[in-house]
Amino acid sequence: MTYTSFVNALSAITVAGVKRQYTAPPSQLSSADLPALHPQLPEHTQDVISISSNTGLFTAACELAIVIKANQQGTAAANFAECLTMLDALNSALIDNTSALSIDRW
């Protein structure tokens, strides 16, 4: 799996409540497109497991950002509740796509 294919596959999952999905961070967002999902740059590890230069499994990680709405003062409790709802939806989407994405933790 390449970084590009990993990020594209992760960006394409369906998350309940997300109106717009991007395959890269957008230069700007319209409130009409929120909540919007986009990936951050991925990172990986691949440890050497023996002196003979064998390597272990390629492990990649990518943060998904979900912009819910513009920041407003005095709405902390409502924003907190919306974030929890979106986290539940993201978790469900990741569970539904575990095999397709070849992921084993998040």
C-alpha positions, 0 to 999 in steps of 0.5 A, spaced: 500 500 500 502 506 498 501 513 502 497 515 496 492 509 496 492 509 504 490 516 504 485 516 498 481 510 501 481 513 508 478 519 505 473 516 502 470 512 507 462 514 509 462 518 516 455 519 518 453 527 518 459 529 514 457 533 508 463 534 504 470 530 504 476 532 501 483 528 499 487 533 502 487 539 507 482 544 503 485 551 502 478 554 505 472 551 508 465 554 507 460 553 512 455 550 507 460 544 507 460 543 514 462 538 517 467 537 512 473 531 513 480 531 510 486 527 512 493 530 515 499 528 512 500 520 514 506 517 517 509 510 518 514 506 521 517 500 519 522 497 524 528 492 522 527 486 525 534 482 524 541 484 522 540 481 515 536 487 514 529 484 514 524 489 516 517 488 519 510 490 517 509 497 514 505 501 519 502 507 517 497 512 521 493 518 518 489 523 522 483 525 519 480 532 521 473 533 521 471 541 521 464 541 524 462 548 524 465 555 525 468 557 532 463 561 537 463 563 544 458 561 549 457 554 545 462 549 549 457 544 551 453 544 544 460 543 541 462 538 545 456 534 544 457 535 537 464 532 537 462 526 541 456 525 536 461 525 530 467 521 534 461 516 534 460 516 527 467 516 525 468 510 529 462 506 526 465 508 519 472 505 521 469 499 524 465 498 517 471 499 513 476 495 517 478 490 512 477 495 506 482 499 509 487 494 512 487 497 518 487 494 525 487 500 530 485 507 531 
